[in-house]
């Protein structure tokens, strides 16, 4: 499952540089699938959605840091635990019960975004 940032976020920014997928953005910032990944141009995401990796996407939150679920792999393939949750001083990086994925799905997403 992806991780979400709750409204208890204090906007400290500790989580953003820790994300290996660049899935965390400051509130009101646009985001791209290409940010921090090997994706470019038109892509079909593992969940079947079509997108242009280089196009700006609307912010998910205007007020607090947010995590793009399509890019979040819970750090699978990089770390043993989600790094955002590990560094969050107020424990507001929590599992998203509305976006449950298996470890296999998370690793496939990680592999899709990073051609290494």
C-alpha positions as CSV (number, residue, x, y, z in Angstrom):
1,X,0.0,0.0,0.0
2,X,1.1,3.6,-0.4
3,X,1.9,5.8,2.5
4,X,-0.1,9.0,3.1
5,X,0.7,12.1,5.1
6,X,-2.0,13.1,7.5
7,X,-3.2,16.6,8.3
8,X,-1.1,16.4,11.5
9,X,1.9,17.3,9.2
10,X,3.9,20.3,10.5
11,X,5.5,20.9,7.1
12,X,9.0,20.3,8.4
13,X,10.1,18.8,5.1
14,X,12.1,16.0,6.7
15,X,10.4,13.4,4.6
16,X,10.8,14.8,1.1
17,X,14.6,14.2,0.6
18,X,14.3,10.7,2.0
19,X,12.0,9.4,-0.7
20,X,13.9,7.3,-3.3
21,X,11.0,7.7,-5.8
22,X,10.6,11.4,-5.4
23,X,6.9,10.7,-4.5
24,X,6.7,13.4,-1.8
25,X,6.0,17.0,-2.6
26,X,5.5,20.2,-0.7
27,X,1.9,21.4,-0.5
28,X,0.8,23.3,-3.6
29,X,3.7,22.1,-5.7
30,X,3.0,20.5,-9.1
31,X,4.5,17.1,-9.6
32,X,5.6,14.8,-12.5
33,X,5.9,11.1,-12.9
34,X,9.4,11.8,-14.4
35,X,10.7,13.4,-11.2
36,X,13.3,11.1,-9.7
37,X,12.4,8.2,-12.0
38,X,13.6,6.9,-15.4
39,X,10.1,7.6,-16.8
40,X,9.7,9.9,-19.8
41,X,7.1,10.7,-22.4
42,X,3.9,8.7,-22.7
43,X,3.7,5.8,-20.3
44,X,1.1,3.2,-19.1
45,X,1.5,2.9,-15.4
46,X,1.4,-0.6,-13.7
47,X,-2.2,0.2,-12.6
48,X,-3.2,0.8,-16.2
49,X,-3.5,4.6,-16.2
50,X,-2.0,6.5,-19.1
51,X,0.1,9.5,-18.4
52,X,2.8,11.7,-19.9
53,X,5.7,11.5,-17.4
54,X,7.0,14.9,-18.3
55,X,3.7,16.8,-17.8
56,X,3.0,18.7,-14.6
57,X,0.3,17.2,-12.5
58,X,-2.0,19.0,-10.1
59,X,-1.0,19.1,-6.4
60,X,-2.8,16.6,-4.2
61,X,-2.7,19.0,-1.3
62,X,-2.4,22.8,-1.2
63,X,-1.6,22.9,2.5
64,X,0.7,20.1,3.6
65,X,3.3,17.8,2.1
66,X,1.8,15.0,0.2
67,X,2.7,11.6,-1.3
68,X,1.8,10.6,-4.9
69,X,0.4,7.0,-4.5
70,X,1.3,6.1,-8.1
71,X,5.0,6.7,-7.2
72,X,5.1,5.4,-3.6
73,X,6.5,1.9,-3.2
74,X,6.9,2.1,0.6
75,X,10.6,2.1,-0.2
76,X,10.5,-1.5,-1.4
77,X,13.6,-2.3,-3.5
78,X,15.5,0.4,-1.7
79,X,15.1,0.2,2.1
80,X,13.6,-2.1,4.8
81,X,11.0,0.4,5.9
82,X,9.4,3.6,4.5
83,X,11.9,6.3,5.0
84,X,9.4,9.1,5.3
85,X,7.8,7.4,8.3
86,X,11.2,6.7,9.8
87,X,12.2,10.4,9.8
88,X,8.8,12.0,10.5
89,X,8.9,13.8,13.9
90,X,5.1,13.7,14.4
91,X,4.4,10.2,13.0
92,X,2.0,11.5,10.3
93,X,3.4,9.3,7.5
94,X,1.1,6.3,7.8
95,X,-0.2,3.4,5.6
96,X,-3.0,4.4,3.2
97,X,-5.8,1.8,3.9
98,X,-7.5,3.0,0.7
99,X,-4.5,2.1,-1.5
100,X,-3.4,-1.5,-0.5
101,X,-0.8,-3.2,-2.7
102,X,1.2,-6.4,-2.3
103,X,4.9,-6.5,-1.9
104,X,5.1,-8.0,-5.4
105,X,3.0,-5.0,-6.8
106,X,5.2,-2.5,-5.0
107,X,8.4,-4.1,-6.3
108,X,7.0,-4.2,-9.8
109,X,6.2,-0.5,-9.5
110,X,9.7,0.2,-8.3
111,X,11.2,-1.7,-11.2
112,X,8.9,0.1,-13.7
113,X,10.1,3.5,-12.5
114,X,13.8,2.7,-12.2
115,X,15.4,0.9,-15.1
116,X,18.5,-0.1,-13.2
